[in-house]
């Protein structure tokens, strides 16, 4: 902090303090500055310091501190109004509005005092000649707060009817307040129409669209416009996250999470702002915040998560079950204080209504990661209550029906049979089927149970099914790595079942079960060969699959098991075709396999093969087929798809649609992929990849704030080991682009430099050079010229090593403009030298010869632009305090460069017309500055002639013609013919 020795240094310190983050530290500095101002002995200095203190208090959690400095300011005005300049006079009257709202926020301030102050404000505004618009707006706020709806509606209409003047709030703030009231009265469509210009950026201010975005969330949800609500949450929360004074808007975002199934994110928001639980400077916003805390905690308790540890007031740990009644009690106590002051029950009624809301959307994926996933416990399937014990016979019948039809819920049905059969004597067949399905449920641990089932099938007199159960056990062992053992076992089983089948001692179904077990095991052995294709092993697998097909193909009829064997065999042949490199044949076979499952009424079995088909089709360039297959997989999987499989399919489909330019739907699938990955517990792996993809799609749609939120959410989980360093670099790159568009240039530079550091180690340095160049741009825009110059120098070296003349030239030009900012002779000389180097780089490259005509023309154009920029730089470098001859010499140099640019552009024809005319106009203004009106006029006429006959739609042509006409008017006054 600089020492304050005079009024100017005080003003500088206040300006710098205004740029600091909202909060107690900024407030404390304002208090110090007031003390320093008083030492200066200048009344206006004290007035400005008090105004600064008022402002920082108003935009902080310490709003209750505003009243003392305002009272002092008002006393100074009443005693010596001549001490106030025009700006401070305006500011004093402006702050009346803050006082009226500030009084409402404090329940200890009597309502009579609020009303008296409102009258004082009206009186002073009338004396100062101001419109009553701001007064009626303040009256509306009072009436709306206490629940006097008729008065509020009257004041609302009077507010809108009164003339706007310098005391009216900005358009953005007024529209936000009007929209809030319409939503409060349940008129959601009208509310959103009022908020629309603010949400779309037509009107903005320091705190808008921040509040408007928050106010729009619940109306959008109530209207079912969930996509807009999601977008406004991501955009809006990004804006209010660092602004301490916006606890009310922050509460709206927590409420949004509680109403949309995003409880986990709601907890994260609470954890980011622990001080919001206790900051007492603005009781009304604390009431709003604690209301949504209670809402969120009640929701967690309802979901069965009452014992979950949650963020809460400091000093102890909290569970949701503990925090819910605490927050509710705090809310109702605060509301009671307001109601006692107001003489109504309105604040308490509103608080109870807010805390008692029900979710408006069961599940609204946001695309951002949740560090603490919150999921409702899976409710057990409802069981019909019966007066007697479950009917075991009926359970057996239903389980057999489901397993014969290969339904997904067959295994749970057999588990129900097993439970019902405890203590009941069953025959061997029933016990065999129970054990068989228990083995299926065990997965890799089911081999021994399959063997036990085989014994029971044999005991029941079904040797074919016994062999089939042994084959299932052998396949489980193959999956566990015991392939050779499994091959030996299944070979014997194969011989035995064929002998039984030949003797008609078993049926086609049992025989097919053994044959498919054998085919699966041989396919497993073929897969284990890796990239080295063993034709003997592949041939054995192929023969086994074709033998299975010969047995079952065409014999399915109504038997879905046999139909499924046919479809699976076709899929195995497709796998073998892939291993032989016959990709088109494989795609056809996967398609036939999928169709077979669907035709048999088993669409969920088709999903795996449709996904494989999609991958092959994409690889083969058949993007429409890839899209069709992925859509079919999602449709056919339906409710039976596991979360991770659903995430993978959505991710693949998003990639395909993104490649087709269908960015909105691609983003929807990436959003679903992120959600289902999180549900599957794969947020740090698959979920991070989905967020990376979603951020890219949002970026391409120029939804910068949403993209930034999603990409920032992805970065903590992305790593080179899991996702590849390319994904990490791309995410940083995209995020840097978003931050640049949002004006967060320092943060953009950090992201771009981080990405460049990774790319530095890649063998191909194009990305490294590009990122270094972009980082330099961001550093320059962030007001860090020295750091920017270093980054441009690094980028220039990289461009030169790559032989990229365009990159080198642009880095040199950028360094020239940075050097000019130094504003001394050394800086000007360096700027000229950099620009001269850029010209030489172009000329050298052209002199070396460029074989490709297109590349040569681009290089010529680059030279023209460099001459043009050189001329602009020289013109701007002419020091105002230099003597006339020095200024004239500099302008002559500038004119020479611009004239050279025109000469370079002319041979490029119509392709460089706009560049040439732009340079021609620049030369014309220089001629005018050098007192050569005739030459300036000639250049203006040349531009007019170049665009003779240009259409109204050609905006560049119209702008050039307008500027040329303006030049003619100017030089006519100088005496040109």
N, C-alpha and C positions, 0 to 999 in steps of 0.2 A: 504494500500500500504506500502510495506517495504521500509526502508531507503536504498538508494543506496550508498554503501561505497566502492565498488570495481567493477571490470569488471564482475565477476560472478553474483553479485546481479543485475547488469544492464541487463545481458543476461536473468536472471530469470524473471525480470519484463517485458522485451520485449516478452518473450515466453507467459507469462500470458496475456499480452495485445493482442497478436495475437489470443487468444482464445475468446476474448470478441466479442460481436455482432458488425457487421459493422456499421459505422456511425460516426457522429461528435465527440462523447465522446471518442471513440477509437483513432480517429485522434488527438484530443487534448492531450491525454495521450502520444502519440508518440512524439508530439512536446515537452512535458515536459521531456521525456526520452532523447531526443537529447540534451537538455540543461544540463541535468545531466551528459551525456556522455562527453560533452565538459569540465566539471569540473575535469574529471579523468586524463586529460593530456595524454591520450593514443590514438594515431591516429586510430588504428583499432576499438576502441570503438566508435569513431565518425563515422567511415565508416559503422559499423554495425547499428548504430542508424539511420543514413541517409537511409540505405537500408530498415530498418523497417518502417520508415516514408513513403518512396516510396510505399511500399507494401500496407499499410493501406489506403493511399490516392487512390491508383489504385482500391482497392475494396471498394469504397464508392461513395457517391454522390459528393465528392469534388475532382474529378480527375484533375481538372485544377490546383491543388496545386502541382502536381508532378514535374513540370518543374524546379522549384527553387532548391529542394534538388538534383535532378539529375545533374543539371549544376554544382553544388558544388562538387558532387562525381566525375564527369568527370574531373573537374579541378584538384582535388586531385590525380586522376589517372595519368593525364598528368604530374604533377609535381613530384610525388613520388610513382610510381607504386609498389615499394617494401613494402609500408605500407599495401598493400592488400594481404590477404592470398588467398589460392586457391579458397575457396568458394566465397569470396567476389569478386574476379576477374571474376569468372563465373557469379555471380549475376549482376555485372555491365554490362557485355555484354548482358545478358538476358533482362535487362530492356530497352535496345535499342528498342526492339519490342513494349514495352508499350509506349515509347515516340512517335514512328511513328503513332500508332493508336490514342494516346492521342492528337497529333496535328490535325489529321483528325477530331476529335470530336469538335475542337474549330474553329468556322468559322472566328475568327479574325486572325488566323495564316495564312499567305499567302501561296498559293499553291507552290510558288517557294521555300519557306522555307521548306515545307514538302519534296519536291523533293530533295532539297539540303541535308536534313537530311537523306534521303534514301541513297544518295550517300555516306555520311559520315559513315553510318552504314555498307554499303558494303565494304568500305575501311578498317574500323577497324576490321571487321570480317575476311577479307582476311589476315590482318596482324597477327591476333590471330590464324590463321590456321583453321577457322571454315568453314563449308560447306555454300554454298550460299542458302540453302533451306529456312532458316528463312528470308533472304533478299528478295527472290522471293515471299515468302508469304506476306511480308509487301508491296511489289510492287503491288501484286494482290489486296490487300486491298485498296490501293490508287486508282488504275484504276477502280475497281468496284464501289467505292464511287462516283467518278466524272462521271461515265457513259461511260468511254472509253472501250467499250465491247471488241473490237479486242485486245487491250493491256491486258485487264483483262484475256482473254482466253489464250493468250500467257504466261502471268505470271503464270497463274494457272497450265498450263502444265509444265512449268519450275520448279515450286514449287514441283510438284509431282515427277519430274524426278531427282531432286537433292538428294544427299545422306542425310540420316538422321544422325544427330550427336547430341551432347549434347545441342546445341542451338535450336534444333527443338522443337516446342511445343509438348506436350504429344500426344499420339495417339488419345485420346478422343477429345481434343481440335481441332486437325487437321481434324479429320473426321467430327466434327460438322461444321467447316468452309467450308469444301468441300461440305457437304450435303446442307448447306445453299445456296451456289452458284448454285447448280443444281436446287434447288427449285425456286430460283430467276429467273432462265432461263426457268422455266416451265417444267423441267424434273423431275417430282415428283417421279416416280418409282426409278430413279437413285439416287435421294436425299435420299429416305428412305432406300435404300440398303446401302448407305454409312453410314447413321446414325445407322443402325441396331446393330452393335457391341456395340455402346455406349448405345443405348436404352436397350439392353439386359444385360448390366452390364459387358461385357467383358473388356471394357476400361472405367476407371473412373478417376476423379480427384476432386479437391475441388469445381469446378464449372461445372462439368459434372457428370451425364447426365442432369443437370438442364437446360442448354441452348438447348441441343439436343432435349429434350422433348418438349420445347416450339417451336423450329424450325419445329418439325414434325407435328404440329397441322393442319396448313392449307393444306399442301400436303395430309395428310390423309383424310381430309374432301373433298378435290377436287377429290380424288380417290374413295370416297364413303366408306372408311374404318372407319366408325363412331365409332364402338366399341373400336378400338385401339385409336382413337382420344380422346374419353371420358376417357379411362384409362390413357393416357398420360397427359391429363389435370389434373386429380386428383393427379397423382403421381408428376407431374412437379410443380404444384402450391404449393404443400406442401414443396417442396425443396426451391423455390425462395421466399416464403412468408416473411421470416425473413431476407433476404439478401438485404440490401439497395442498393448494387451496381448493382443489376440485374433488373434495370428499363426496359430495352429493352425486356428481357424475360417476365417480368411481363406484359408488354404491349401485348405480343403475347397471353397471357391467357385472357386478357380483350377482345381482338379481337375475340378469339375463342367464347366467350360468345355472342358477338354481332352477330356472323355468324351462331349461332345454336339455336336461340330462347331462350337463357338464359340471357336475358337482366337484370333480377333481380339479378342474381349472378354477372354480370358485374358491377352493381352499388355497390354491397357489396365489390368487389375488389377495386373499386375506393375509397370507404370509409375507407378501411384499410390503404391506403397510401396517406394521404392528402398532405404530403411534395412533392410527385412526381409532383404535379401541378406546383410547383414553384422552386424546386432545380435547380440551373443554372450551377452547376459545370461540367455537361456533356451535352451540348446543343443537341448533336445528339440523345441521348436516350430520352431527353425531347421531341424532335420532334416526335420520335416514339410513346411515351406515349400519347401526345396530339392528334396525328393522330387517335388513336383508341378511344380516348375520343370523338372526333368529330363523328366518325363512330357510336359509341354507342348512342350518343345523337340524331343523325339524325334518327336512327332506332326507338327510343322512340317517336320522333315527328311523324314519319310515322305511328306508331301504335295508334296515337291519344292520346299520353301521354305527350304532350309537356309541360303541366303545372305541371307535377310531379316534386317535389323538389328532387334535385340530389346533390351528393357530388361535390364540385368544389374548386377552389382556395379560400384560407381563406380571411376573411374580409367582406363577405356578403353571403346571401343565393342565390342559383341558381335554376332555373327550366331548364329542358332539352331544352326547346325552347331558353332560354337565353345562356346556356353554349355552344350549338352547334356552333353558329357563332363566339363566343369568341374563342373557341378552334381552329376552322378553321383559324381564322385570325392569331392566334399565330403560328400555324403550317406554314402557308404560309409565314409569316414574317421571321421565322427561316430558312425555306427552301430557301427563297430569299437571305439571308445572305450567306448560303453555296454556292448557285449557283453563286453569285457575286464573291466569293472567287475562285470557281472552273472554272469559265468561261463557264458554261453549264447551261442547264435548267433541268438536270436529277433529282436532289433531289426534286424539286417542282413537276415534273411529277409523280415520285414515290409516293409522299405524296398524291397528288390528287387521284391517282389510289387506294391507300389504303383507303382513306376516302370515296371513292365512291363505295366500294364493296357492293354486294348484298348478303343476307343470302345464305349459301351453304346448310343448312339443316333447314327445317321449324321448327322442334321440336326435340331436342336431349336430352332426360331426363338424368340427371347426378346422381340422387340418393341423392344428398345433399340438405339440406333445404335452402330455400331462404326467408330471413326475410321480404323482401318487394316484394311480388309476383307481377309480371308484366304480364298482359294479355291484348291482343288486344281487343278493344270493339267488341262485337258481331255485325257483319254486318247484316242488315236486308236482308231478302230474296229478290232477285231481282224481281221487278214487271214489267211486260211487259207494255210498254207505249202504250196507245190507245188514239185515238182521241176523244172517247166518254166516258161517265161515265161507271163504271163497270156494267156488265150485271148481275143484281140481280138474274134473273132466272137461269143463268148459275152457279152462286155461290151457289145457293140453291141446284141445281142438284149435283154439285160436293161435297158439304158438306154432303148430304144424302148418296152419294155413299161411301164416306170415313167412315161415322159413321156406315152404315150398314155392312161394311167390318171390323169394329173395328180397323181401321188404327190409328197409333199413332198421326197423324196430323189432326184428325177429329175435335178436339176442336178448334184449331186455324182457321180451315176452317169455323166453325160456328161463330167465332168471326169476321171474315171478312164479313160474311153475315150480322151480327148485325150492323157493321159499315156502310155497303152499304144500309141498310134498314132504316137508320135514316131519319125521315120525310116521310116515305112511309107507306101507309096503308097495313098491312098484315093480312091474315086470322088467326084465332086462332091457327090452327095447326102449321103454320110457327112460330108464336110467341112462342108457347109451346116448340118447338124444340130448338129455340134460347136460351130461358131461361134455359131449361134443361141442355144444354151443358155449359152455363155460370156457372151453379151450379157445374158441374163437375170440372170446372177450379178453382173454389173457394176452393175446398177441405173441410176442417173442418168448413168453414164459409158458406157452400152452402145449409144448411138445408132449410132455408126460401125460397130460390129460387126454390128448388125442390118442395116445397109446392105450390108456384106460378105456376110452370110448370104443376103440377097436376090439378090445377083449369083450366088452359088453355086447357089441353087435354080433360077434361070433357066438356068444352065449345065447343070443336071441335068435340064432339061426340065419343070419344075414352075412355070409362070408364076403360078398362083394362090397358091402358098406364098411365091413371091417378093414378090407384092403384099402378102401378110400380113406378111412381115418388114419391108417398107417402112412399113406401117401401125404396126408396133410401134416403129420408129425415130421416126416422127412423134409418137407418144404420149409417148415419152421426152422429146422436145424441148418438147412442150406442158407437161410437168411441170416443165421447166427454165425456163418463163416465155415461151417462143416460141409462144404459142397461135395467133396469127393465121397465122403461117407453117405451123404444123401443120394448121390448118383448110384452108388452100389445098392442101397436099400431099394430105391424105386425101380431099378432094373429088375430085381426079383419080383417085386409087386406087380410090375407090368406083365411078366411072364405068367404069373399066377392068375391075374384077372382075365387075360386072354384065354387061358385054358378054361376058366369058369364060364366065360362068355360063349366059348365054342360048345361047351356042354350044356348051354342054356341054364346054367346054375346061378347066373346073375343077369341083371338087365343092362340096357344101354346107359342109363343114368350112372350107375355105379362104375361101369367100365370107363365112361367118359371122365368121371372124377379121378380115377387113377391115371388115365392118360394125360389129363390136364396137369395133374401134380407132377408127372414125369416131364412134361413140356416146360413147366415153370422152372423146375430144377435145372434142366439142361439150358434153358435161357439164362438162368442165373450164372451158370458156368461160362456161358458165352460172354456175358457182360463182364465177368472178371478177367477176361483176356485183355481188356483195356484197348489201347490203340493198335496193338499188334494183332491183327486178325488171323485167327487160327481156323483155316477152312474146314479142318476135320471137325472141330468143336461146333462151328457154325452149321456145318452140314448135318451133324447129329441133331442139333436143335431144330433145324428146318424140317428134317424128316419126321421128328416127333410131333411137331405142330401139324404137319400135313396129314399125318396118320390120324390125329385127333379130328381134323376137319373131315377126313374121309368117313369117320365113324358117325359124326353128328350132323354134318351139313345136310340140310333138307329134311331132317327128322325131328325138328323142333315141334312143329305143330302148335299145340297149346302148352307145351312144356317149356316154361321160361328158363329152366335150368339148362336144357340142351341148347336153346337159342342163345343163352349167355355164353355157353362154351364156344359156339361158333364165332360170336363177336370177339371174344377174348383171343381166340386163335388167330383171327385176322389181325388183331392188334399186335400179336407176337410176330407175325410175318412182317408187319410194318417196322417193328424194332429191328428185325434182321436186315431189312432193306436199308435202314439207316446205317447199320454197321457196314454194309457193302457200298455205301455211298450213293445208293439209288433213291434219292430224296423225293423225286416226283412219284415214284411207285409207292414209297412209304406214305406220302400224303394221301394218295388214293386209298390205301389200305386202312389208314387211320379213319378216313371218312367213312368207309364201309363198316368198320367196326363200330363207330359211334352210331351210325344209322341202325345197325343191328340191335344195339341195346335199346335205342329209343323205340323201335318197332316192337320189341318184346315187352314194352311197358316198364323198362328199367332205365330211365333217362339219367339217373344219378350215377350209374356206372359209365356213362358216356363222357362224363366231364373230363376225366384224366386224358382221354384220347383226343377230345376236342381241343384241349389245351396244347397237346403235342402237335396236332394238326396246325393249330394257329402259329406255333413257333416255326414249323417247316414252311408254311405258306408265306410268312413274313420273310424268312430267309430266301425264299425263291422269288420274292418280289410280287407275290400275289396278295397285295394288301387287302383288297375286298374280301377275299376268302379268309384271311386271318381275322378280320373284323367279325365276319359272320360266325366263325367257329368260336370266338371268345364270347360273343353275345349268347350263342347257343349254350355254351358251358355254364354261364351264369344262370340262364333260364332253367336248364336241366338240373343243375345242382340244387336250386331252390333252397328250402330250409334245411336240406341235408348236408350242405357244404359246411365244412369246418371253417372257423374264422380265418385261419392262416391261408387256406386254399382260396377263400373268397377274396382275401387281400391280394393274393398273387394274380388272380384273374383280373381284378379291377386295375391293378398296376399295369398288366400287359395291355389291356384294352385302352387304358389312358395313353400309353406310349404309341399305340397304333393310331388312335384318333388325333393325337398331337401331331404325328407325322403327316396326317391328311389336312392339318390346319383347322380341325374342328375343336378349337381351344376350349370353348365353354364346356362341352360334354366331356372332353378329355380331363379337364379340371375336376368335374364331378366324380369321375371314376378314380382319380388320384386321391380325392378327398375320402371316398369310400375305402380305398386301399389303406390309407393312414388310419382310419377308424378301426377297421377290422384287424389290422396288424396290432394296434394297441389292445384290442379285445383279446387277441391271441397271446398277449405277453411278448410280442415281437416288436414293440415300439422302437427299441434301440437299433434294430437291424432292418427288418422290412419296412417298419414305420418311418424310419429316417429316410429311406430311399423314396418312399411315397411322398413325404413332405418335400424332399428335394425336387421331385417331379412336379408336384402341385405348385411350388414356388415358381418354377420355370414357366408354367402355363399362365399363372397370374401375371408374371412379368411381361410375357408376350402380349397380354391383354392390357398392359399399361396400368394395372391395378397395383401401384407401387407400394402403398402402405400395407395392403394385405399380403403381398408377396414378401415384403420385408419381415413381417411377423412370422410367417410360415418358415421362411429360410433361416431366420434366427433360431426358431424352434428346432429346426433340423440339425443345425451345426453341432450342438453338444454331443450328439450320438453318432455323427458321421466320422468315420476314421478310415485310414488307408488300408488297414488290415482287413476290415470287413467289406467296405464299399469301394475301395480303390481310391488312390489319391486324386484321380481325375474328378470323381464326384465331389470331393472336398474342395478342390480348386474351383470347379464350376459353381458350386453353391456360394463360395466366397465372392466369386466374380459377379454372379447375379445379384447378390446382396449389395455389393458395392454399387452396381448400376442403380438399384432401387434407392439406396441412400442418397446417391447423387441427385436423382430426380426429386427426392424429398427435401433437398437443400441441406442434408446432413453431411457436409463435405469432409469434415475431419474423420468422421466414422467411416465414410466411404473410402477414404485413403487408407485407413487401417486395414479394412477388409481386402483391398486390392494389393496392399503390400504383403499381407499374410499369404494371399494366393500366389503372388509373384515369388515369394521365398520358397514355396513348394515347387513351383514350376522351374525354378532355377536349376534344379537337379535333374531335369528331364533332358534326354538327348536332343530333342527338337526344341529350339529356343524361341519359336514364333510367339507362343503364348506368354512366355516370360517377358518378352519385349513389349507385347501389347499391354500386359498388366502393369509393367513399370511405367509405361506412357500414361495409362489411365490414372494410376496412382499420382503421377505428377500433376495431371489436370486437377484432381481432387485437392491436392495440397495447395495448389495455386488458388483454387476457389475458396479454400479454407483460410486464406490470408497468411499462408506460410511460404513466402517466396523463396527463401534460402533452401528449405527442404524440397520445394518443388523443383528448383534448379538442379539439385543433386539427382533427383529422380529422373528428370529429363535427360541429364547427362548420361545416366546409366542406360536409359532407354535408347539414346542415340548410339551409344557404343554397341548395344545389342543389334539395333537395326543395321548398323554398318557391317557387323560381322555376318549378318544374314544376307547382305547385299540388297537390302530393301531401301532404295533411295527415297521413296515417299515417306517412310517412317523417319528416316534420318533428317530429311528436310523439315518435316513438321516439328520434330523435337528441337531443331535449331531455331525455327521461327518462334516457337513457344518460349525458348530461353531468351530470345531477343526482347520479347514483350515483357518478360519478367524483369530483365535487366533495366528496362526503361522505368520501372516503378521506383528504382533507387533514387531517382530525381537529383542526380548530381552528374558532373561531367564524366566521371569514370563509368557510371551506369549507362549514360548515353553512348559513349564510345564502345562499350561492350555490346550494347544492343545492336549497333551498326555492324560490328564485326561478326556477330552471330548471323545476322541477316545476309551479310556478304558471303559467309560460309555456305549458307543455304543456297544462294544463287550459284556459287561455284560447284556445289555438289550436283545440282541439276545439269549444269553445262558440261561437267566432266562426264556424267553418265550418258548424255546425248552424244558427246564427242567420241566416246568409246564405241558407239554404234549399238542400236537396238534392232534386232532382226524382226521382232513381232510388231506389226503396224499399230495394233491396238495399244500395246505397251508403250510404243514411242509417242503416240498421241497423248496418252495419260501423262507421260513425263513432260511433254511440251506444255500441257495445261498446268502442271505443277510449277513449272518455271514461271509461267504467266502469273499465277497466284502469288508466287514468292516476290516477284517484282512489284506486284500491286501492294502486298503487305509491307514491303520495304518502303514504298512511297508513303503509305499511311503512317508508318512508324516515324519516318523522317519529319513528316508534317506535324505529328504530335510532339516531337522532341523539340520543336522550336520554342525556346524559352521566352516567356513574355517580357522578362526583364533584360533580354539581350538587346544589343543595338540593332538599328534597322538593317544595316548591311548584313549582319550575322543571320538575322531572321530571313532576309531575302535569299541569302545563299542556301540556307537550309530548305526553304520552299522550292528553290530551283532544283535542288537535288531530289526532292520528293517528286517534282513534276517529271524529271528525267526518268525516274524509276516507273512511274505510272504510265508514261508514254511508251516505255519499253514493254510494259505489260500489254498495252493495246496492240503493239506490233506483234507480240507473240500470239495473242488470241486471234488476230485477223485470219491467218491461214487455217485455223481450225473450223471456220465456217459457222453454220447455224448452231452446231453443238456447243459453241462457246459464246453465243450471241449475248446472253445475259451477263456473262463475266466481262465481255468486251465493253458493253454499254455501261456497266457499273464503273469500270476503270475510266471510261470516257467522261462520265459525270464527275468522278473524283478529279480528273485532270482539269475539267472546266472550272471547278471551284478553286483549284490552285491558280489557274490563270486569272480568275477574278481577284484572288487575294494579292496577286502580283500586278494588279492594275492593268490587265490586258482584257478588257471587256469584249473586244471584237473576237479574239480567239476563244474566249469562253462561250460566246454566243454561237460560234461555228460548231463547237463541240456539242452544245445543246441541240442544235438543229440536226446534227449527225445522228443523235440518239432518237429524235423524233422521226427522222426518216427511216431508221432501222426498224421501227415498230409501226410503220405506216400500214394500216389495215389489220392491226392486232385486234383480237376479239375482247369483249368485256370480261370473259372468263379467264383470260391470261392476266392474272393479278400482278405478276412481275412486270409485264409490259406496261400495264396501266400505271404502276408505281414509278417506273422509269420515265414515262412520258410526263407524269405530273411533276417530277423533280426537274426534268429538262425545261418544262414550261416555267417553273418557279425560277430557274436559273436565268432564263431569258428576261423575266421581269426585273430581277436584281441587276443584271448587267445593263439593262436599258437605262436604269437610273445612273449607271456609271458612264453612260455616253456611248454605248455601242450602237451601231447601225442596225 
